[in-house]
Amino acid sequence: MSYPPVDAFADKAESRYALVVATAKRARQLMNGAKRLVDSKSDKPVTIAMEEILAGKVTFEQPKSGMK
């Protein structure tokens, strides 16, 4: 089970899929040396990315229509 739970992100994204993409992109940035935006007990980039999104430190937008 992941921490924080996925249900906590209901108001952060329109779908779970958008949340997964945003989390993966932020985790990749962290792995490439981006500065952490929250204090985390974890060293795992995905967990840190999830905590940043939950804290509102990272935001993302979805395209209005179709694939770009």
PDB file of N, CA, C, O and CB in Angstrom:
ATOM      1  N   MET A   1       0.841  -1.179   0.000  1.00  0.00           N
ATOM      2  CA  MET A   1       0.000   0.000   0.000  1.00  0.00           C
ATOM      3  C   MET A   1       0.883   1.238   0.000  1.00  0.00           C
ATOM      4  O   MET A   1       1.881   1.304   0.718  1.00  0.00           O
ATOM      5  CB  MET A   1      -0.956   0.001   1.214  1.00  0.00           C
ATOM      6  N   SER A   2       0.510   2.203  -0.802  1.00  0.00           N
ATOM      7  CA  SER A   2       1.314   3.415  -0.914  1.00  0.00           C
ATOM      8  C   SER A   2       0.955   4.413   0.184  1.00  0.00           C
ATOM      9  O   SER A   2      -0.160   4.435   0.704  1.00  0.00           O
ATOM     10  CB  SER A   2       1.125   4.055  -2.291  1.00  0.00           C
ATOM     11  N   TYR A   3       1.920   5.212   0.502  1.00  0.00           N
ATOM     12  CA  TYR A   3       1.682   6.320   1.403  1.00  0.00           C
ATOM     13  C   TYR A   3       2.177   7.569   0.716  1.00  0.00           C
ATOM     14  O   TYR A   3       3.313   7.564   0.242  1.00  0.00           O
ATOM     15  CB  TYR A   3       2.379   6.110   2.778  1.00  0.00           C
ATOM     16  N   PRO A   4       1.443   8.595   0.631  1.00  0.00           N
ATOM     17  CA  PRO A   4       0.057   8.736   1.063  1.00  0.00           C
ATOM     18  C   PRO A   4      -0.901   7.960   0.168  1.00  0.00           C
ATOM     19  O   PRO A   4      -0.583   7.688  -0.990  1.00  0.00           O
ATOM     20  CB  PRO A   4      -0.335  10.200   1.088  1.00  0.00           C
ATOM     21  N   PRO A   5      -2.078   7.600   0.697  1.00  0.00           N
ATOM     22  CA  PRO A   5      -3.020   6.804  -0.101  1.00  0.00           C
ATOM     23  C   PRO A   5      -3.524   7.574  -1.322  1.00  0.00           C
ATOM     24  O   PRO A   5      -3.672   8.795  -1.278  1.00  0.00           O
ATOM     25  CB  PRO A   5      -4.207   6.371   0.762  1.00  0.00           C
ATOM     26  N   VAL A   6      -3.780   6.864  -2.387  1.00  0.00           N
ATOM     27  CA  VAL A   6      -4.220   7.471  -3.644  1.00  0.00           C
ATOM     28  C   VAL A   6      -5.539   8.219  -3.467  1.00  0.00           C
ATOM     29  O   VAL A   6      -5.773   9.214  -4.154  1.00  0.00           O
ATOM     30  CB  VAL A   6      -4.368   6.401  -4.729  1.00  0.00           C
ATOM     31  N   ASP A   7      -6.394   7.768  -2.574  1.00  0.00           N
ATOM     32  CA  ASP A   7      -7.683   8.427  -2.358  1.00  0.00           C
ATOM     33  C   ASP A   7      -7.530   9.859  -1.850  1.00  0.00           C
ATOM     34  O   ASP A   7      -8.440  10.672  -2.012  1.00  0.00           O
ATOM     35  CB  ASP A   7      -8.512   7.626  -1.376  1.00  0.00           C
ATOM     36  N   ALA A   8      -6.398  10.172  -1.241  1.00  0.00           N
ATOM     37  CA  ALA A   8      -6.166  11.521  -0.726  1.00  0.00           C
ATOM     38  C   ALA A   8      -5.993  12.542  -1.847  1.00  0.00           C
ATOM     39  O   ALA A   8      -6.038  13.747  -1.598  1.00  0.00           O
ATOM     40  CB  ALA A   8      -4.939  11.532   0.171  1.00  0.00           C
ATOM     41  N   PHE A   9      -5.796  12.073  -3.074  1.00  0.00           N
ATOM     42  CA  PHE A   9      -5.533  12.945  -4.211  1.00  0.00           C
ATOM     43  C   PHE A   9      -6.772  13.233  -5.050  1.00  0.00           C
ATOM     44  O   PHE A   9      -6.651  13.756  -6.158  1.00  0.00           O
ATOM     45  CB  PHE A   9      -4.479  12.335  -5.077  1.00  0.00           C
ATOM     46  N   ALA A  10      -7.944  12.908  -4.555  1.00  0.00           N
ATOM     47  CA  ALA A  10      -9.168  13.030  -5.347  1.00  0.00           C
ATOM     48  C   ALA A  10      -9.371  14.437  -5.908  1.00  0.00           C
ATOM     49  O   ALA A  10      -9.870  14.584  -7.024  1.00  0.00           O
ATOM     50  CB  ALA A  10     -10.364  12.645  -4.505  1.00  0.00           C
ATOM     51  N   ASP A  11      -8.998  15.465  -5.161  1.00  0.00           N
ATOM     52  CA  ASP A  11      -9.206  16.840  -5.625  1.00  0.00           C
ATOM     53  C   ASP A  11      -8.004  17.412  -6.377  1.00  0.00           C
ATOM     54  O   ASP A  11      -8.047  18.558  -6.824  1.00  0.00           O
ATOM     55  CB  ASP A  11      -9.525  17.728  -4.449  1.00  0.00           C
ATOM     56  N   LYS A  12      -6.944  16.636  -6.520  1.00  0.00           N
ATOM     57  CA  LYS A  12      -5.721  17.120  -7.164  1.00  0.00           C
ATOM     58  C   LYS A  12      -5.669  16.829  -8.663  1.00  0.00           C
ATOM     59  O   LYS A  12      -4.923  17.479  -9.394  1.00  0.00           O
ATOM     60  CB  LYS A  12      -4.524  16.504  -6.497  1.00  0.00           C
ATOM     61  N   ALA A  13      -6.450  15.864  -9.119  1.00  0.00           N
ATOM     62  CA  ALA A  13      -6.400  15.485 -10.533  1.00  0.00           C
ATOM     63  C   ALA A  13      -7.780  15.026 -10.991  1.00  0.00           C
ATOM     64  O   ALA A  13      -8.604  14.579 -10.193  1.00  0.00           O
ATOM     65  CB  ALA A  13      -5.348  14.368 -10.770  1.00  0.00           C
ATOM     66  N   GLU A  14      -8.008  15.149 -12.297  1.00  0.00           N
ATOM     67  CA  GLU A  14      -9.288  14.719 -12.853  1.00  0.00           C
ATOM     68  C   GLU A  14      -9.410  13.204 -12.896  1.00  0.00           C
ATOM     69  O   GLU A  14     -10.517  12.666 -12.861  1.00  0.00           O
ATOM     70  CB  GLU A  14      -9.470  15.286 -14.245  1.00  0.00           C
ATOM     71  N   SER A  15      -8.278  12.515 -12.972  1.00  0.00           N
ATOM     72  CA  SER A  15      -8.311  11.058 -13.021  1.00  0.00           C
ATOM     73  C   SER A  15      -7.057  10.488 -12.371  1.00  0.00           C
ATOM     74  O   SER A  15      -6.065  11.191 -12.174  1.00  0.00           O
ATOM     75  CB  SER A  15      -8.440  10.561 -14.477  1.00  0.00           C
ATOM     76  N   ARG A  16      -7.118   9.231 -12.051  1.00  0.00           N
ATOM     77  CA  ARG A  16      -5.942   8.557 -11.485  1.00  0.00           C
ATOM     78  C   ARG A  16      -4.804   8.514 -12.497  1.00  0.00           C
ATOM     79  O   ARG A  16      -3.629   8.566 -12.132  1.00  0.00           O
ATOM     80  CB  ARG A  16      -6.301   7.129 -11.035  1.00  0.00           C
ATOM     81  N   TYR A  17      -5.164   8.419 -13.758  1.00  0.00           N
ATOM     82  CA  TYR A  17      -4.149   8.335 -14.811  1.00  0.00           C
ATOM     83  C   TYR A  17      -3.349   9.632 -14.908  1.00  0.00           C
ATOM     84  O   TYR A  17      -2.129   9.606 -15.069  1.00  0.00           O
ATOM     85  CB  TYR A  17      -4.806   8.020 -16.164  1.00  0.00           C
ATOM     86  N   ALA A  18      -4.036  10.754 -14.809  1.00  0.00           N
ATOM     87  CA  ALA A  18      -3.343  12.046 -14.825  1.00  0.00           C
ATOM     88  C   ALA A  18      -2.432  12.171 -13.612  1.00  0.00           C
ATOM     89  O   ALA A  18      -1.331  12.714 -13.705  1.00  0.00           O
ATOM     90  CB  ALA A  18      -4.357  13.211 -14.854  1.00  0.00           C
ATOM     91  N   LEU A  19      -2.895  11.668 -12.482  1.00  0.00           N
ATOM     92  CA  LEU A  19      -2.084  11.693 -11.268  1.00  0.00           C
ATOM     93  C   LEU A  19      -0.825  10.848 -11.428  1.00  0.00           C
ATOM     94  O   LEU A  19       0.258  11.258 -11.009  1.00  0.00           O
ATOM     95  CB  LEU A  19      -2.901  11.196 -10.073  1.00  0.00           C
ATOM     96  N   VAL A  20      -0.961   9.688 -12.025  1.00  0.00           N
ATOM     97  CA  VAL A  20       0.190   8.806 -12.246  1.00  0.00           C
ATOM     98  C   VAL A  20       1.214   9.470 -13.159  1.00  0.00           C
ATOM     99  O   VAL A  20       2.414   9.409 -12.894  1.00  0.00           O
ATOM    100  CB  VAL A  20      -0.265   7.465 -12.848  1.00  0.00           C
ATOM    101  N   VAL A  21       0.748  10.102 -14.228  1.00  0.00           N
ATOM    102  CA  VAL A  21       1.661  10.760 -15.167  1.00  0.00           C
ATOM    103  C   VAL A  21       2.388  11.913 -14.477  1.00  0.00           C
ATOM    104  O   VAL A  21       3.602  12.056 -14.621  1.00  0.00           O
ATOM    105  CB  VAL A  21       0.892  11.275 -16.408  1.00  0.00           C
ATOM    106  N   ALA A  22       1.654  12.732 -13.733  1.00  0.00           N
ATOM    107  CA  ALA A  22       2.271  13.866 -13.042  1.00  0.00           C
ATOM    108  C   ALA A  22       3.275  13.393 -11.995  1.00  0.00           C
ATOM    109  O   ALA A  22       4.353  13.971 -11.858  1.00  0.00           O
ATOM    110  CB  ALA A  22       1.197  14.738 -12.382  1.00  0.00           C
ATOM    111  N   THR A  23       2.921  12.350 -11.263  1.00  0.00           N
ATOM    112  CA  THR A  23       3.826  11.808 -10.250  1.00  0.00           C
ATOM    113  C   THR A  23       5.085  11.255 -10.893  1.00  0.00           C
ATOM    114  O   THR A  23       6.188  11.482 -10.395  1.00  0.00           O
ATOM    115  CB  THR A  23       3.129  10.717  -9.434  1.00  0.00           C
ATOM    116  N   ALA A  24       4.933  10.536 -11.987  1.00  0.00           N
ATOM    117  CA  ALA A  24       6.093   9.963 -12.677  1.00  0.00           C
ATOM    118  C   ALA A  24       7.015  11.052 -13.218  1.00  0.00           C
ATOM    119  O   ALA A  24       8.236  10.934 -13.126  1.00  0.00           O
ATOM    120  CB  ALA A  24       5.636   9.053 -13.821  1.00  0.00           C
ATOM    121  N   LYS A  25       6.436  12.110 -13.781  1.00  0.00           N
ATOM    122  CA  LYS A  25       7.256  13.204 -14.312  1.00  0.00           C
ATOM    123  C   LYS A  25       8.023  13.898 -13.196  1.00  0.00           C
ATOM    124  O   LYS A  25       9.205  14.207 -13.349  1.00  0.00           O
ATOM    125  CB  LYS A  25       6.380  14.221 -15.058  1.00  0.00           C
ATOM    126  N   ARG A  26       7.357  14.142 -12.080  1.00  0.00           N
ATOM    127  CA  ARG A  26       8.036  14.801 -10.957  1.00  0.00           C
ATOM    128  C   ARG A  26       9.095  13.887 -10.354  1.00  0.00           C
ATOM    129  O   ARG A  26      10.173  14.357  -9.990  1.00  0.00           O
ATOM    130  CB  ARG A  26       7.020  15.215  -9.877  1.00  0.00           C
ATOM    131  N   ALA A  27       8.814  12.600 -10.241  1.00  0.00           N
ATOM    132  CA  ALA A  27       9.799  11.651  -9.716  1.00  0.00           C
ATOM    133  C   ALA A  27      11.034  11.617 -10.606  1.00  0.00           C
ATOM    134  O   ALA A  27      12.156  11.534 -10.108  1.00  0.00           O
ATOM    135  CB  ALA A  27       9.188  10.242  -9.601  1.00  0.00           C
ATOM    136  N   ARG A  28      10.834  11.682 -11.913  1.00  0.00           N
ATOM    137  CA  ARG A  28      11.963  11.711 -12.851  1.00  0.00           C
ATOM    138  C   ARG A  28      12.797  12.976 -12.636  1.00  0.00           C
ATOM    139  O   ARG A  28      14.026  12.925 -12.668  1.00  0.00           O
ATOM    140  CB  ARG A  28      11.457  11.642 -14.318  1.00  0.00           C
ATOM    141  N   GLN A  29      12.133  14.101 -12.418  1.00  0.00           N
ATOM    142  CA  GLN A  29      12.859  15.344 -12.145  1.00  0.00           C
ATOM    143  C   GLN A  29      13.696  15.217 -10.875  1.00  0.00           C
ATOM    144  O   GLN A  29      14.843  15.662 -10.834  1.00  0.00           O
ATOM    145  CB  GLN A  29      11.879  16.525 -12.017  1.00  0.00           C
ATOM    146  N   LEU A  30      13.123  14.611  -9.847  1.00  0.00           N
ATOM    147  CA  LEU A  30      13.850  14.418  -8.590  1.00  0.00           C
ATOM    148  C   LEU A  30      15.056  13.508  -8.791  1.00  0.00           C
ATOM    149  O   LEU A  30      16.126  13.761  -8.237  1.00  0.00           O
ATOM    150  CB  LEU A  30      12.922  13.831  -7.520  1.00  0.00           C
ATOM    151  N   MET A  31      14.886  12.455  -9.579  1.00  0.00           N
ATOM    152  CA  MET A  31      15.996  11.537  -9.846  1.00  0.00           C
ATOM    153  C   MET A  31      17.106  12.228 -10.625  1.00  0.00           C
ATOM    154  O   MET A  31      18.273  11.856 -10.507  1.00  0.00           O
ATOM    155  CB  MET A  31      15.501  10.311 -10.617  1.00  0.00           C
ATOM    156  N   ASN A  32      16.750  13.230 -11.419  1.00  0.00           N
ATOM    157  CA  ASN A  32      17.732  13.967 -12.215  1.00  0.00           C
ATOM    158  C   ASN A  32      18.329  15.152 -11.464  1.00  0.00           C
ATOM    159  O   ASN A  32      19.060  15.952 -12.047  1.00  0.00           O
ATOM    160  CB  ASN A  32      17.096  14.451 -13.493  1.00  0.00           C
ATOM    161  N   GLY A  33      18.020  15.269 -10.168  1.00  0.00           N
ATOM    162  CA  GLY A  33      18.667  16.280  -9.342  1.00  0.00           C
ATOM    163  C   GLY A  33      17.837  17.482  -8.949  1.00  0.00           C
ATOM    164  O   GLY A  33      18.371  18.416  -8.350  1.00  0.00           O
ATOM    165  N   ALA A  34      16.554  17.498  -9.262  1.00  0.00           N
ATOM    166  CA  ALA A  34      15.706  18.629  -8.870  1.00  0.00           C
ATOM    167  C   ALA A  34      15.619  18.708  -7.348  1.00  0.00           C
ATOM    168  O   ALA A  34      15.684  17.693  -6.655  1.00  0.00           O
ATOM    169  CB  ALA A  34      14.285  18.497  -9.489  1.00  0.00           C
ATOM    170  N   LYS A  35      15.473  19.917  -6.849  1.00  0.00           N
ATOM    171  CA  LYS A  35      15.388  20.146  -5.413  1.00  0.00           C
ATOM    172  C   LYS A  35      14.033  19.685  -4.878  1.00  0.00           C
ATOM    173  O   LYS A  35      13.001  19.902  -5.513  1.00  0.00           O
ATOM    174  CB  LYS A  35      15.615  21.633  -5.092  1.00  0.00           C
ATOM    175  N   ARG A  36      14.044  19.053  -3.720  1.00  0.00           N
ATOM    176  CA  ARG A  36      12.794  18.647  -3.063  1.00  0.00           C
ATOM    177  C   ARG A  36      12.040  19.885  -2.599  1.00  0.00           C
ATOM    178  O   ARG A  36      12.647  20.863  -2.163  1.00  0.00           O
ATOM    179  CB  ARG A  36      13.075  17.698  -1.860  1.00  0.00           C
ATOM    180  N   LEU A  37      10.734  19.839  -2.694  1.00  0.00           N
ATOM    181  CA  LEU A  37       9.899  20.957  -2.280  1.00  0.00           C
ATOM    182  C   LEU A  37       9.235  20.729  -0.931  1.00  0.00           C
ATOM    183  O   LEU A  37       8.615  21.640  -0.381  1.00  0.00           O
ATOM    184  CB  LEU A  37       8.849  21.220  -3.318  1.00  0.00           C
ATOM    185  N   VAL A  38       9.358  19.521  -0.394  1.00  0.00           N
ATOM    186  CA  VAL A  38       8.825  19.190   0.930  1.00  0.00           C
ATOM    187  C   VAL A  38       9.867  18.391   1.697  1.00  0.00           C
ATOM    188  O   VAL A  38      10.734  17.746   1.107  1.00  0.00           O
ATOM    189  CB  VAL A  38       7.491  18.392   0.819  1.00  0.00           C
ATOM    190  N   ASP A  39       9.768  18.443   3.013  1.00  0.00           N
ATOM    191  CA  ASP A  39      10.606  17.580   3.842  1.00  0.00           C
ATOM    192  C   ASP A  39       9.929  16.223   3.899  1.00  0.00           C
ATOM    193  O   ASP A  39       8.743  16.124   4.212  1.00  0.00           O
ATOM    194  CB  ASP A  39      10.821  18.178   5.285  1.00  0.00           C
ATOM    195  N   SER A  40      10.678  15.192   3.599  1.00  0.00           N
ATOM    196  CA  SER A  40      10.121  13.846   3.559  1.00  0.00           C
ATOM    197  C   SER A  40      11.032  12.889   4.305  1.00  0.00           C
ATOM    198  O   SER A  40      12.255  13.026   4.278  1.00  0.00           O
ATOM    199  CB  SER A  40       9.920  13.378   2.107  1.00  0.00           C
ATOM    200  N   LYS A  41      10.429  11.933   4.964  1.00  0.00           N
ATOM    201  CA  LYS A  41      11.203  10.886   5.629  1.00  0.00           C
ATOM    202  C   LYS A  41      11.691   9.853   4.629  1.00  0.00           C
ATOM    203  O   LYS A  41      12.599   9.074   4.920  1.00  0.00           O
ATOM    204  CB  LYS A  41      10.367  10.209   6.715  1.00  0.00           C
ATOM    205  N   SER A  42      11.089   9.852   3.458  1.00  0.00           N
ATOM    206  CA  SER A  42      11.413   8.861   2.438  1.00  0.00           C
ATOM    207  C   SER A  42      12.531   9.349   1.532  1.00  0.00           C
ATOM    208  O   SER A  42      12.714  10.549   1.332  1.00  0.00           O
ATOM    209  CB  SER A  42      10.178   8.529   1.611  1.00  0.00           C
ATOM    210  N   ASP A  43      13.273   8.396   0.988  1.00  0.00           N
ATOM    211  CA  ASP A  43      14.283   8.701  -0.015  1.00  0.00           C
ATOM    212  C   ASP A  43      13.813   8.291  -1.409  1.00  0.00           C
ATOM    213  O   ASP A  43      14.534   8.485  -2.388  1.00  0.00           O
ATOM    214  CB  ASP A  43      15.598   8.000   0.326  1.00  0.00           C
ATOM    215  N   LYS A  44      12.622   7.731  -1.503  1.00  0.00           N
ATOM    216  CA  LYS A  44      12.097   7.249  -2.780  1.00  0.00           C
ATOM    217  C   LYS A  44      11.481   8.406  -3.566  1.00  0.00           C
ATOM    218  O   LYS A  44      10.611   9.108  -3.050  1.00  0.00           O
ATOM    219  CB  LYS A  44      11.050   6.132  -2.554  1.00  0.00           C
ATOM    220  N   PRO A  45      11.923   8.611  -4.803  1.00  0.00           N
ATOM    221  CA  PRO A  45      11.430   9.738  -5.598  1.00  0.00           C
ATOM    222  C   PRO A  45       9.916   9.737  -5.820  1.00  0.00           C
ATOM    223  O   PRO A  45       9.298  10.801  -5.827  1.00  0.00           O
ATOM    224  CB  PRO A  45      12.114   9.742  -6.926  1.00  0.00           C
ATOM    225  N   VAL A  46       9.322   8.584  -5.998  1.00  0.00           N
ATOM    226  CA  VAL A  46       7.871   8.530  -6.239  1.00  0.00           C
ATOM    227  C   VAL A  46       7.110   8.975  -4.994  1.00  0.00           C
ATOM    228  O   VAL A  46       6.138   9.724  -5.098  1.00  0.00           O
ATOM    229  CB  VAL A  46       7.436   7.099  -6.649  1.00  0.00           C
ATOM    230  N   THR A  47       7.537   8.527  -3.832  1.00  0.00           N
ATOM    231  CA  THR A  47       6.880   8.927  -2.592  1.00  0.00           C
ATOM    232  C   THR A  47       7.030  10.423  -2.364  1.00  0.00           C
ATOM    233  O   THR A  47       6.075  11.090  -1.966  1.00  0.00           O
ATOM    234  CB  THR A  47       7.453   8.149  -1.402  1.00  0.00           C
ATOM    235  N   ILE A  48       8.212  10.948  -2.610  1.00  0.00           N
ATOM    236  CA  ILE A  48       8.448  12.384  -2.449  1.00  0.00           C
ATOM    237  C   ILE A  48       7.570  13.166  -3.419  1.00  0.00           C
ATOM    238  O   ILE A  48       6.973  14.173  -3.039  1.00  0.00           O
ATOM    239  CB  ILE A  48       9.943  12.727  -2.675  1.00  0.00           C
ATOM    240  N   ALA A  49       7.485  12.715  -4.658  1.00  0.00           N
ATOM    241  CA  ALA A  49       6.646  13.381  -5.656  1.00  0.00           C
ATOM    242  C   ALA A  49       5.183  13.382  -5.227  1.00  0.00           C
ATOM    243  O   ALA A  49       4.496  14.391  -5.379  1.00  0.00           O
ATOM    244  CB  ALA A  49       6.793  12.699  -7.023  1.00  0.00           C
ATOM    245  N   MET A  50       4.706  12.271  -4.699  1.00  0.00           N
ATOM    246  CA  MET A  50       3.323  12.192  -4.231  1.00  0.00           C
ATOM    247  C   MET A  50       3.091  13.161  -3.076  1.00  0.00           C
ATOM    248  O   MET A  50       2.058  13.829  -3.025  1.00  0.00           O
ATOM    249  CB  MET A  50       2.981  10.756  -3.799  1.00  0.00           C
ATOM    250  N   GLU A  51       4.039  13.240  -2.155  1.00  0.00           N
ATOM    251  CA  GLU A  51       3.906  14.156  -1.025  1.00  0.00           C
ATOM    252  C   GLU A  51       3.908  15.610  -1.494  1.00  0.00           C
ATOM    253  O   GLU A  51       3.184  16.439  -0.942  1.00  0.00           O
ATOM    254  CB  GLU A  51       5.038  13.926  -0.016  1.00  0.00           C
ATOM    255  N   GLU A  52       4.709  15.922  -2.501  1.00  0.00           N
ATOM    256  CA  GLU A  52       4.745  17.283  -3.040  1.00  0.00           C
ATOM    257  C   GLU A  52       3.417  17.650  -3.694  1.00  0.00           C
ATOM    258  O   GLU A  52       2.921  18.762  -3.511  1.00  0.00           O
ATOM    259  CB  GLU A  52       5.886  17.426  -4.053  1.00  0.00           C
ATOM    260  N   ILE A  53       2.847  16.734  -4.444  1.00  0.00           N
ATOM    261  CA  ILE A  53       1.556  16.988  -5.093  1.00  0.00           C
ATOM    262  C   ILE A  53       0.466  17.151  -4.048  1.00  0.00           C
ATOM    263  O   ILE A  53      -0.366  18.052  -4.157  1.00  0.00           O
ATOM    264  CB  ILE A  53       1.196  15.846  -6.067  1.00  0.00           C
ATOM    265  N   LEU A  54       0.459  16.294  -3.038  1.00  0.00           N
ATOM    266  CA  LEU A  54      -0.545  16.368  -1.981  1.00  0.00           C
ATOM    267  C   LEU A  54      -0.443  17.682  -1.211  1.00  0.00           C
ATOM    268  O   LEU A  54      -1.458  18.246  -0.803  1.00  0.00           O
ATOM    269  CB  LEU A  54      -0.393  15.185  -1.022  1.00  0.00           C
ATOM    270  N   ALA A  55       0.782  18.171  -1.013  1.00  0.00           N
ATOM    271  CA  ALA A  55       0.998  19.431  -0.295  1.00  0.00           C
ATOM    272  C   ALA A  55       0.685  20.653  -1.151  1.00  0.00           C
ATOM    273  O   ALA A  55       0.661  21.775  -0.645  1.00  0.00           O
ATOM    274  CB  ALA A  55       2.430  19.510   0.193  1.00  0.00           C
ATOM    275  N   GLY A  56       0.445  20.445  -2.442  1.00  0.00           N
ATOM    276  CA  GLY A  56       0.138  21.554  -3.332  1.00  0.00           C
ATOM    277  C   GLY A  56       1.367  22.300  -3.824  1.00  0.00           C
ATOM    278  O   GLY A  56       1.248  23.392  -4.379  1.00  0.00           O
ATOM    279  N   LYS A  57       2.537  21.725  -3.627  1.00  0.00           N
ATOM    280  CA  LYS A  57       3.789  22.354  -4.067  1.00  0.00           C
ATOM    281  C   LYS A  57       4.042  22.138  -5.552  1.00  0.00           C
ATOM    282  O   LYS A  57       4.770  22.906  -6.182  1.00  0.00           O
ATOM    283  CB  LYS A  57       4.963  21.809  -3.262  1.00  0.00           C
ATOM    284  N   VAL A  58       3.444  21.097  -6.109  1.00  0.00           N
ATOM    285  CA  VAL A  58       3.581  20.790  -7.529  1.00  0.00           C
ATOM    286  C   VAL A  58       2.182  20.768  -8.128  1.00  0.00           C
ATOM    287  O   VAL A  58       1.290  20.089  -7.618  1.00  0.00           O
ATOM    288  CB  VAL A  58       4.328  19.422  -7.759  1.00  0.00           C
ATOM    289  N   THR A  59       1.997  21.503  -9.198  1.00  0.00           N
ATOM    290  CA  THR A  59       0.707  21.499  -9.886  1.00  0.00           C
ATOM    291  C   THR A  59       0.919  21.056 -11.323  1.00  0.00           C
ATOM    292  O   THR A  59       2.041  21.085 -11.829  1.00  0.00           O
ATOM    293  CB  THR A  59       0.033  22.901  -9.833  1.00  0.00           C
ATOM    294  N   PHE A  60      -0.139  20.655 -11.967  1.00  0.00           N
ATOM    295  CA  PHE A  60      -0.060  20.206 -13.348  1.00  0.00           C
ATOM    296  C   PHE A  60      -1.365  20.518 -14.047  1.00  0.00           C
ATOM    297  O   PHE A  60      -2.420  20.609 -13.419  1.00  0.00           O
ATOM    298  CB  PHE A  60       0.256  18.699 -13.428  1.00  0.00           C
ATOM    299  N   GLU A  61      -1.280  20.677 -15.338  1.00  0.00           N
ATOM    300  CA  GLU A  61      -2.452  20.968 -16.158  1.00  0.00           C
ATOM    301  C   GLU A  61      -2.615  19.897 -17.216  1.00  0.00           C
ATOM    302  O   GLU A  61      -1.640  19.326 -17.706  1.00  0.00           O
ATOM    303  CB  GLU A  61      -2.340  22.357 -16.811  1.00  0.00           C
ATOM    304  N   GLN A  62      -3.860  19.637 -17.558  1.00  0.00           N
ATOM    305  CA  GLN A  62      -4.148  18.691 -18.623  1.00  0.00           C
ATOM    306  C   GLN A  62      -4.499  19.477 -19.878  1.00  0.00           C
ATOM    307  O   GLN A  62      -5.114  20.539 -19.784  1.00  0.00           O
ATOM    308  CB  GLN A  62      -5.301  17.723 -18.225  1.00  0.00           C
ATOM    309  N   PRO A  63      -4.121  18.977 -21.051  1.00  0.00           N
ATOM    310  CA  PRO A  63      -4.507  19.648 -22.293  1.00  0.00           C
ATOM    311  C   PRO A  63      -6.027  19.736 -22.389  1.00  0.00           C
ATOM    312  O   PRO A  63      -6.737  18.837 -21.937  1.00  0.00           O
ATOM    313  CB  PRO A  63      -3.932  18.903 -23.522  1.00  0.00           C
ATOM    314  N   LYS A  64      -6.513  20.799 -22.965  1.00  0.00           N
ATOM    315  CA  LYS A  64      -7.962  21.007 -23.078  1.00  0.00           C
ATOM    316  C   LYS A  64      -8.636  19.974 -23.963  1.00  0.00           C
ATOM    317  O   LYS A  64      -9.718  19.484 -23.637  1.00  0.00           O
ATOM    318  CB  LYS A  64      -8.245  22.386 -23.617  1.00  0.00           C
ATOM    319  N   SER A  65      -8.002  19.639 -25.086  1.00  0.00           N
ATOM    320  CA  SER A  65      -8.646  18.684 -25.977  1.00  0.00           C
ATOM    321  C   SER A  65      -7.616  17.881 -26.756  1.00  0.00           C
ATOM    322  O   SER A  65      -6.597  18.409 -27.201  1.00  0.00           O
ATOM    323  CB  SER A  65      -9.586  19.402 -26.937  1.00  0.00           C
ATOM    324  N   GLY A  66      -7.901  16.616 -26.908  1.00  0.00           N
ATOM    325  CA  GLY A  66      -7.085  15.742 -27.746  1.00  0.00           C
ATOM    326  C   GLY A  66      -5.636  15.619 -27.330  1.00  0.00           C
ATOM    327  O   GLY A  66      -5.193  16.213 -26.346  1.00  0.00           O
ATOM    328  N   MET A  67      -4.919  14.842 -28.095  1.00  0.00           N
ATOM    329  CA  MET A  67      -3.505  14.630 -27.842  1.00  0.00           C
ATOM    330  C   MET A  67      -2.696  15.732 -28.512  1.00  0.00           C
ATOM    331  O   MET A  67      -3.061  16.220 -29.582  1.00  0.00           O
ATOM    332  CB  MET A  67      -3.059  13.243 -28.344  1.00  0.00           C
ATOM    333  N   LYS A  68      -1.630  16.109 -27.895  1.00  0.00           N
ATOM    334  CA  LYS A  68      -0.772  17.171 -28.435  1.00  0.00           C
ATOM    335  C   LYS A  68       0.535  16.601 -28.876  1.00  0.00           C
ATOM    336  O   LYS A  68       1.397  17.335 -29.360  1.00  0.00           O
ATOM    337  CB  LYS A  68      -0.540  18.274 -27.408  1.00  0.00           C
TER     338      LYS A  68
END
